[in-house]
């Protein structure tokens, strides 16, 4: 029997492959916002750590762990014609349309965890509506007891607010929860909430970056059942 009662997942880079999803999003958003002016899109992309020509994110990109509001603030000076709310709407519209590549087949894995008696949740710094759309597309939304985005009213990682909201909602002791994610924001939030933390290598961070803040670093979430002691 697992020593845990619940598992919380980050979304991008954890449930879904970061590069496959967000490279397409960045390209589509930048070209749309810049009216297909590729030179301008390239300049704006550099400001958020994205190389449009190479189709690659810098490991320190604000997109990796930041919220849409933070991304909108970073690019705002390039788009004086848009207010912050309009930019966030544009970011979220493209995020909802971004293609999702499951790191492993999600429904069988999540079903296995639920069959072991675990409660499941998602805490993402993406907005809630795109997050729900992505989970719906994967057929996995109903397997989660709780889904929170940066705009769900609980705050954003690395603060522990949304993680503790999950525990409050389900009546779970944080010490019997695991936070699983691909970034230090995820792990710092888990530590601050009093949870165990597991890093995965399906985002942009390397093992040596995650290890100091993690109880374990796994190649991907497919290795969770073994680590949790689930047959």
C-alpha positions in Angstrom: 0.0 0.0 0.0 1.3 3.5 -0.9 2.3 5.7 2.0 0.5 8.6 0.1 -3.1 9.5 -0.3 -2.9 11.9 -3.2 -0.7 13.0 -6.2 -0.7 16.5 -7.7 0.7 17.0 -11.2 2.0 20.0 -13.0 0.7 20.0 -16.6 3.2 21.2 -19.1 6.4 19.2 -19.1 4.9 16.7 -16.8 1.6 15.3 -18.2 2.4 16.7 -21.7 5.7 17.1 -23.5 6.8 20.7 -23.1 8.6 21.1 -26.4 5.9 19.5 -28.6 3.2 21.7 -27.1 4.7 25.1 -26.4 7.0 25.5 -29.4 3.9 25.3 -31.6 2.1 27.7 -29.3 4.9 30.2 -29.2 5.2 30.2 -33.0 1.5 30.6 -33.6 1.0 33.3 -30.9 4.0 35.4 -32.0 3.1 35.4 -35.6 -0.5 36.2 -34.8 0.3 39.0 -32.4 2.9 40.4 -34.9 0.5 40.3 -37.9 2.7 37.7 -39.5 5.8 40.0 -39.4 8.4 37.3 -38.8 11.2 39.8 -38.0 9.1 41.4 -35.2 8.0 38.0 -34.0 11.6 36.9 -33.7 12.5 40.0 -31.7 9.5 39.5 -29.3 10.4 35.8 -29.0 13.9 36.6 -27.8 12.3 38.6 -24.9 10.6 35.6 -23.6 13.4 33.2 -24.2 12.2 31.7 -27.5 14.2 31.4 -30.7 11.7 31.5 -33.5 14.1 30.4 -36.2 15.5 27.5 -34.3 12.0 26.7 -32.7 13.6 26.3 -29.3 13.2 27.7 -25.8 16.0 28.8 -23.6 16.0 26.8 -20.3 15.4 30.1 -18.4 12.4 31.2 -20.5 9.6 32.8 -18.5 7.2 30.6 -20.5 8.4 27.4 -18.8 7.2 28.1 -15.3 5.6 31.6 -15.5 1.9 32.5 -15.8 0.2 34.0 -18.8 0.0 37.3 -16.8 3.8 37.3 -16.4 4.3 36.5 -20.1 1.9 39.3 -21.0 3.8 41.7 -18.8 7.1 40.7 -20.4 5.9 41.3 -24.0 3.6 44.2 -23.2 6.1 46.9 -24.3 6.1 45.4 -27.8 2.4 45.7 -28.2 1.2 49.2 -27.0 -2.0 48.7 -29.0 -3.0 45.9 -26.6 -3.8 46.1 -22.9 -2.7 43.4 -20.5 -6.1 41.7 -20.4 -6.2 41.5 -24.2 -2.7 40.0 -24.4 -3.7 37.4 -21.7 -6.8 36.5 -23.8 -4.6 36.1 -26.9 -2.1 33.9 -25.0 -4.9 31.7 -23.6 -6.7 31.4 -27.0 -3.5 30.0 -28.6 -2.8 27.9 -25.6 -6.2 26.2 -25.8 -5.4 25.4 -29.5 -1.9 24.1 -28.9 -1.3 20.5 -29.8 -0.8 18.2 -26.8 1.7 15.3 -26.8 1.1 13.0 -23.8 4.4 12.1 -22.1 2.9 8.6 -21.6 -0.6 7.4 -22.3 -2.4 9.3 -19.6 -5.7 7.4 -19.1 -4.1 4.0 -18.3 -1.6 5.5 -16.0 -4.1 7.8 -14.1 -6.6 4.9 -14.0 -3.9 2.7 -12.3 -3.2 5.4 -9.7 -6.9 5.9 -9.0 -7.4 2.2 -8.7 -4.8 2.2 -6.0 -6.9 4.6 -4.0 -5.0 7.8 -4.8 -6.8 11.2 -5.3 -5.4 13.1 -8.2 -5.1 16.8 -9.1 -3.5 19.2 -11.5 -1.9 22.5 -10.5 -0.6 24.5 -13.4 0.6 28.1 -14.0 -1.3 28.0 -17.3 -4.8 29.4 -17.2 -7.6 27.1 -16.0 -9.7 27.1 -19.3 -6.8 26.0 -21.5 -5.8 23.4 -18.9 -9.3 21.9 -18.9 -9.3 21.9 -22.7 -6.0 20.0 -22.8 -7.2 17.4 -20.3 -10.5 17.0 -22.1 -8.6 16.4 -25.4 -6.6 13.7 -23.7 -9.8 12.1 -22.3 -8.3 12.6 -18.8 -10.3 15.4 -17.2 -12.7 13.2 -15.3 -9.8 11.3 -13.7 -8.8 14.4 -11.7 -10.5 15.5 -8.5 -9.1 19.0 -8.8 -7.7 21.3 -11.5 -6.3 24.7 -10.8 -4.7 27.3 -13.0 -3.0 30.5 -12.1 -6.3 32.3 -12.4 -8.4 29.9 -10.3 -8.2 32.1 -7.2 -5.6 30.2 -5.2 -2.4 31.9 -6.5 0.4 30.5 -8.6 3.4 28.3 -8.1 6.0 28.5 -6.5 3.6 29.7 -3.8 1.8 26.8 -2.1 -1.7 28.2 -2.3 -3.2 26.0 -5.0 -1.6 22.9 -3.6 -3.1 23.6 -0.2 -6.4 24.3 -1.8 -6.4 20.8 -3.3 -5.7 19.4 0.2 -8.5 21.5 1.8 -11.0 20.6 -1.0 -10.3 16.8 -0.6 -9.6 16.7 3.1 -6.1 15.3 2.5 -3.1 15.8 4.8 -0.3 17.6 2.7 2.3 15.3 4.3 0.6 12.4 2.5 0.6 14.1 -0.9 3.2 14.1 -3.7 3.8 17.1 -6.0 5.1 16.0 -9.3 6.6 18.4 -11.8 9.4 19.3 -14.2 10.5 22.7 -12.8 11.8 24.2 -9.6 8.6 26.2 -9.3 6.7 22.9 -8.9 9.2 21.5 -6.4 9.4 24.7 -4.4 5.6 24.8 -4.2 5.5 21.2 -3.0 8.1 21.8 -0.3 6.3 25.0 0.9 3.1 23.0 1.1 4.7 20.3 3.2 4.4 17.6 0.5 6.9 15.1 -0.9 8.2 16.1 -4.3 9.1 14.2 -7.4 10.9 15.8 -10.4 10.5 14.5 -13.9 12.8 15.0 -16.9 10.2 15.7 -19.6 10.5 19.5 -19.4 13.5 21.7 -19.8 15.2 21.2 -16.4 18.1 18.7 -15.9 18.3 16.2 -13.1 21.1 18.1 -11.3 18.8 21.1 -11.2 15.8 19.3 -9.8 17.5 16.8 -7.4 18.3 19.2 -4.5 14.5 19.9 -4.2 13.2 16.5 -4.9 12.7 13.3 -3.0 13.2 11.5 -6.3 13.9 12.4 -10.0 12.3 10.1 -12.5 12.6 10.0 -16.3 8.8 10.5 -16.7 5.5 10.0 -14.8 5.3 6.5 -16.2 7.8 5.5 -13.4 5.6 6.8 -10.7 3.7 3.6 -9.8 7.0 1.8 -9.1 8.3 4.7 -6.9 4.9 4.8 -5.1 5.0 1.0 -4.5 1.9 0.4 -6.7 1.8 -3.1 -8.3 
